Amino acid sequence: MTHYLDFEKPLAEIEGKAAELRTMARQNADMDIEDEARALDTKAAALLKDLYAKLTPWRKCQVARHPERPHCRDYIDALFTEYTPLAGDRSFGEDAAVLGGLARLGDRPVVVIGHEKGTDTQSRLHHNFGMARPEGYRKAIRLMDLADRFGLPVVTLVDTPGAYPGKGAEERGQSEAIARSTEKCLQIGVPLVSVIIGEGGSGGAVAFATANRVAMLEHSVYSVISPEGCASILWKDAEKMREAAEALRLTAQDLLKLGVVDRVIPEPMGGAHRDAESAIASVGATISAMLGEMDALSPKELVAARRKKFLAMGSKGLAA
C-alpha cells in the first residue's frame, strides 16, 4: 500500500479511484472502464509532476523522510558485491544504526559505511531510527582506519536525523566520538565520497560526510538542525517548522549554490520511493564517477584537497 504525504492527498484520491475501477473490472468481466482508468492515470501523472516541480523546503523534508524511501541497506544490496559487514567498535559494543564493511563497487574494492533507519517498526527500533551512538562512530573510525591501511576508497551513505542524544550516549562520549570521526575523515589518505540519500542531520551527518566529494539526492536535506528543532529554539513553537525550513537553506539546490555539496543527483518523478531501482542506479553511477575523478591523486593530494575544501566552506554563494 502506497504511503502518501499530506500534500499528496489530491493525488491519493485520483490514484485510489483508478485502482478502484480496475478492481471492479477484475470482479466483473463485463465492465469496460479501462479508458476511464487511463484518463485518471494521465491526470495523476500531471498532478504528480506539478506537485514535485514546486516543492517547498518543508515538503522536501517530508519527502526525505518518506518511510518507503530507499535506505542504506537497499543501496548496499543493489550496488555492492561481496559485501562483508564488520561489527563493533572494540571498546563498548555494536551499533545497529551504522552499517559498514568491505565490498566491491563494480571491480573496485571499497569500504562502505552508512546510517540505516530500518523499514518497519521492529527494524526501526533495532536500528534506532538511524541515530548512531558513540560506538557507531567509533566503528566508522575503525573502518576508515582499515581503508587507509589497505588503500581502499571509502563510500559513506548518510541518512540520519542526527546522532542519538540519550543519556547513555552522552555518558559514553557522544560529542567526542563525532569529533573523532570527523577528524578521521580529514586524515585518511584515500578517496572519500559521501552521498546524502535522505536526511543529513547535524554533526551526526558531518561525521560521515567530511569527504572529498559530497553529493545529495534531489529531494534530500542537509542541515545543522531539524526544522522542528530550529523552530522550537527561535520561536518556541515547533509548528513554525515551515518557516524554519526556509531559513535553514537545507535543500540540495541551496547547498549546491553555497558550495556545501558538489553535485545534485536527480530523482525519479515523485521521489526516490516511487522508483527505487532507478534512484539507486543513479547514486551508483554518481559514486563511480566521483571516485574516478580522484584516481590520479596521491594520498597527500587527497588529504590536502579535502582540507582545502572544508576550510573554504561557506565562501561560495554568500551574496545570494
VMD Tcl script that draws the C-alpha trace (Angstrom):
set ca {
  {0.00 0.00 0.00}
  {1.42 3.38 -1.06}
  {2.14 5.86 1.72}
  {1.05 9.37 0.72}
  {2.40 12.55 2.30}
  {-0.08 15.20 3.42}
  {0.46 17.41 0.36}
  {-0.15 14.37 -1.87}
  {-3.76 13.84 -0.73}
  {-5.31 15.04 -4.03}
  {-3.02 12.60 -5.83}
  {-4.04 9.81 -3.47}
  {-7.71 10.38 -4.33}
  {-7.12 10.17 -8.09}
  {-4.84 7.12 -7.93}
  {-7.26 5.50 -5.47}
  {-10.19 5.96 -7.87}
  {-8.18 4.45 -10.73}
  {-7.29 1.46 -8.55}
  {-10.94 1.03 -7.50}
  {-12.09 0.99 -11.11}
  {-9.57 -1.67 -12.04}
  {-10.56 -3.76 -9.00}
  {-14.22 -3.56 -10.04}
  {-13.32 -4.58 -13.59}
  {-11.45 -7.65 -12.34}
  {-14.52 -8.66 -10.33}
  {-16.92 -8.08 -13.23}
  {-15.63 -9.09 -16.65}
  {-18.50 -7.26 -18.39}
  {-17.31 -3.85 -17.18}
  {-15.15 -1.83 -19.57}
  {-13.58 1.00 -17.59}
  {-10.02 0.97 -19.00}
  {-10.45 4.28 -20.88}
  {-11.70 5.99 -17.72}
  {-8.88 4.48 -15.64}
  {-6.28 5.61 -18.19}
  {-7.71 9.13 -18.08}
  {-7.30 9.12 -14.30}
  {-3.72 7.85 -14.71}
  {-2.96 10.75 -17.04}
  {-4.49 13.22 -14.61}
  {-2.49 11.71 -11.72}
  {0.77 11.90 -13.67}
  {0.19 15.58 -14.48}
  {-0.65 16.35 -10.85}
  {2.43 14.47 -9.61}
  {4.65 16.46 -11.97}
  {3.07 19.72 -10.84}
  {3.46 18.88 -7.12}
  {7.12 17.94 -7.41}
  {8.02 20.85 -9.69}
  {7.48 23.33 -6.85}
  {8.34 21.57 -3.60}
  {8.92 23.92 -0.68}
  {11.87 23.21 1.65}
  {9.46 21.75 4.22}
  {7.91 19.43 1.66}
  {11.39 18.32 0.67}
  {11.97 17.42 4.33}
  {8.84 15.29 4.20}
  {9.99 13.55 1.03}
  {13.48 12.98 2.50}
  {11.83 11.25 5.49}
  {9.40 9.18 3.44}
  {9.19 5.71 5.03}
  {9.36 3.96 1.64}
  {12.47 5.85 0.50}
  {15.42 3.52 -0.22}
  {17.69 3.16 2.80}
  {21.36 2.31 3.25}
  {20.78 -1.44 3.19}
  {18.91 -1.15 -0.13}
  {21.88 0.66 -1.69}
  {24.38 -1.84 -0.33}
  {22.36 -4.80 -1.61}
  {21.86 -3.29 -5.07}
  {25.19 -1.58 -5.76}
  {27.85 -3.56 -3.94}
  {29.00 -7.15 -4.27}
  {30.98 -9.32 -1.86}
  {29.77 -7.15 1.00}
  {31.35 -8.33 4.26}
  {29.96 -6.44 7.25}
  {32.18 -5.62 10.21}
  {30.65 -5.09 13.64}
  {31.62 -3.46 16.91}
  {33.95 -0.67 17.97}
  {36.30 -2.91 20.01}
  {35.54 -0.71 23.00}
  {31.89 -0.97 24.04}
  {29.75 -2.84 21.55}
  {27.87 -2.90 18.28}
  {25.62 -0.11 16.98}
  {22.97 -1.28 14.50}
  {22.33 2.32 13.39}
  {25.59 2.20 11.44}
  {26.28 -0.41 8.75}
  {29.74 -0.87 7.34}
  {32.17 -3.28 5.83}
  {34.29 -4.34 2.90}
  {32.72 -4.60 -0.54}
  {33.18 -4.16 -4.26}
  {31.65 -1.42 -6.37}
  {31.93 -2.95 -9.81}
  {35.56 -4.09 -9.96}
  {36.71 -1.57 -7.35}
  {37.25 -2.77 -3.75}
  {35.92 -0.22 -1.25}
  {34.87 0.28 2.33}
  {31.21 1.32 2.62}
  {29.70 2.95 5.72}
  {26.17 4.27 6.21}
  {23.29 5.06 8.52}
  {20.39 2.59 8.45}
  {16.92 3.71 9.60}
  {15.00 0.45 9.12}
  {11.88 -0.26 7.12}
  {9.22 -1.28 9.65}
  {8.56 -0.78 13.35}
  {10.72 -3.67 14.52}
  {13.70 -2.85 12.29}
  {13.46 0.89 13.04}
  {13.69 0.16 16.74}
  {16.60 -2.21 16.09}
  {18.46 0.41 14.07}
  {17.42 3.24 16.44}
  {15.88 5.16 13.50}
  {19.35 5.78 12.07}
  {20.53 7.73 15.12}
  {24.03 6.48 15.91}
  {25.51 6.16 19.38}
  {29.23 6.69 20.15}
  {30.05 3.08 19.32}
  {28.61 3.62 15.82}
  {31.00 6.49 15.14}
  {33.88 4.54 16.67}
  {33.03 1.63 14.40}
  {33.18 4.04 11.45}
  {36.60 5.25 12.62}
  {37.77 1.63 12.79}
  {36.55 1.05 9.23}
  {38.21 4.22 7.93}
  {41.49 3.20 9.56}
  {41.21 -0.17 7.85}
  {40.53 1.51 4.49}
  {43.53 3.82 4.94}
  {45.81 0.93 5.84}
  {44.92 -1.06 2.73}
  {44.43 1.85 0.31}
  {40.69 1.33 -0.18}
  {38.36 4.20 -1.13}
  {35.62 4.98 1.41}
  {31.97 5.44 0.40}
  {29.55 6.83 3.00}
  {25.75 6.89 2.72}
  {24.21 9.49 5.04}
  {20.63 9.19 6.26}
  {20.14 10.29 9.85}
  {18.06 12.87 11.73}
  {21.16 13.30 13.92}
  {23.27 11.46 16.48}
  {21.37 9.84 19.34}
  {21.04 12.36 22.22}
  {20.28 9.85 25.00}
  {21.86 9.84 28.45}
  {23.87 6.66 27.83}
  {25.29 8.03 24.59}
  {26.37 11.22 26.33}
  {27.96 9.23 29.15}
  {29.99 7.22 26.63}
  {31.32 10.33 24.89}
  {28.96 11.10 22.03}
  {30.41 14.51 21.11}
  {33.99 13.20 21.33}
  {33.15 10.24 19.09}
  {31.55 12.52 16.48}
  {34.55 14.85 16.57}
  {36.99 11.92 16.21}
  {35.04 10.55 13.26}
  {35.07 13.96 11.56}
  {38.81 14.24 12.27}
  {39.40 10.79 10.79}
  {37.56 11.82 7.61}
  {40.07 14.65 7.23}
  {43.11 12.43 7.88}
  {42.73 9.35 5.69}
  {44.86 9.27 2.54}
  {42.28 7.51 0.34}
  {39.39 8.88 -1.73}
  {36.33 9.59 0.42}
  {32.96 10.20 -1.21}
  {29.64 10.75 0.51}
  {26.03 10.78 -0.64}
  {23.15 12.26 1.37}
  {20.42 9.78 0.49}
  {17.73 11.10 2.85}
  {18.32 13.26 5.90}
  {21.69 14.73 6.79}
  {21.19 15.88 10.34}
  {23.77 17.95 12.25}
  {27.11 16.55 13.44}
  {25.74 13.05 13.15}
  {25.88 13.50 9.38}
  {29.05 15.62 9.19}
  {30.97 12.81 10.92}
  {30.47 10.72 7.75}
  {30.26 13.49 5.13}
  {33.54 15.37 5.56}
  {34.54 13.99 2.19}
  {36.45 14.86 -0.98}
  {33.17 14.75 -2.88}
  {29.69 15.19 -1.39}
  {26.54 14.54 -3.43}
  {22.87 14.84 -2.48}
  {19.80 13.25 -3.92}
  {17.49 15.90 -5.36}
  {14.94 15.74 -2.53}
  {17.30 15.01 0.37}
  {18.08 17.60 3.05}
  {21.23 18.51 4.98}
  {21.25 20.93 7.90}
  {22.72 21.77 11.29}
  {19.38 21.11 12.99}
  {15.92 19.83 12.07}
  {13.29 22.44 11.12}
  {11.24 21.43 14.19}
  {14.25 21.87 16.48}
  {15.16 25.19 14.92}
  {11.58 26.47 15.28}
  {11.47 25.38 18.93}
  {14.64 27.36 19.67}
  {13.96 30.50 17.63}
  {10.20 30.86 18.05}
  {9.45 28.49 20.96}
  {6.97 26.86 18.60}
  {7.75 23.64 16.70}
  {4.76 24.33 14.42}
  {6.81 27.05 12.71}
  {8.89 24.33 11.07}
  {7.92 25.54 7.58}
  {9.47 28.96 8.22}
  {12.50 27.29 9.79}
  {12.98 25.02 6.77}
  {13.04 28.09 4.50}
  {15.58 29.87 6.72}
  {17.91 26.87 7.09}
  {18.58 26.59 3.33}
  {18.73 22.84 3.72}
  {17.77 21.71 0.22}
  {20.22 20.15 -2.22}
  {19.73 23.06 -4.61}
  {20.57 25.69 -1.96}
  {23.58 23.76 -0.69}
  {24.96 23.32 -4.21}
  {24.84 27.12 -4.63}
  {26.59 27.58 -1.27}
  {29.33 25.13 -2.18}
  {28.50 22.76 0.67}
  {27.86 19.89 -1.76}
  {29.42 19.18 -5.11}
  {26.54 17.77 -7.12}
  {22.82 17.00 -7.02}
  {21.58 13.60 -8.18}
  {18.17 13.77 -9.96}
  {15.41 11.60 -8.53}
  {12.58 9.86 -10.41}
  {9.37 11.87 -10.71}
  {7.62 11.73 -7.35}
  {10.78 10.98 -5.37}
  {13.15 8.05 -4.93}
  {10.45 5.99 -3.19}
  {8.38 5.81 -6.40}
  {11.18 4.19 -8.41}
  {13.82 2.93 -6.01}
  {15.68 0.92 -8.66}
  {16.24 3.99 -10.85}
  {17.26 6.17 -7.89}
  {19.75 3.59 -6.62}
  {21.26 3.20 -10.10}
  {21.75 6.99 -10.34}
  {23.51 7.05 -6.98}
  {25.76 4.18 -8.04}
  {26.74 5.95 -11.26}
  {27.50 9.15 -9.35}
  {29.66 7.35 -6.76}
  {31.66 5.66 -9.54}
  {32.12 8.98 -11.34}
  {33.26 10.77 -8.17}
  {35.76 8.03 -7.34}
  {37.05 8.09 -10.92}
  {37.81 11.80 -10.61}
  {40.37 11.02 -7.88}
  {42.15 8.01 -9.40}
  {45.29 10.02 -10.21}
  {45.61 11.79 -6.84}
  {48.22 10.77 -4.27}
  {47.35 10.33 -0.55}
  {48.89 13.72 0.26}
  {46.93 15.40 -2.53}
  {43.67 13.78 -1.37}
  {44.15 14.98 2.22}
  {45.18 18.47 1.12}
  {42.23 18.83 -1.27}
  {39.78 17.66 1.40}
  {41.12 20.12 3.97}
  {41.10 22.97 1.46}
  {37.51 22.18 0.51}
  {36.23 22.47 4.07}
  {38.34 25.49 5.02}
  {36.75 27.33 2.08}
  {33.25 26.20 3.05}
  {30.66 28.99 3.11}
  {32.56 31.48 0.94}
  {30.61 30.50 -2.20}
  {27.15 31.94 -2.65}
  {27.07 34.11 0.49}
  {25.86 37.08 -1.53}
  {22.86 35.12 -2.81}
}
mol new
graphics top color blue
foreach p $ca { graphics top sphere $p radius 0.5 }
foreach p [lrange $ca 0 end-1] q [lrange $ca 1 end] { graphics top cylinder $p $q radius 0.2 }
display resetview
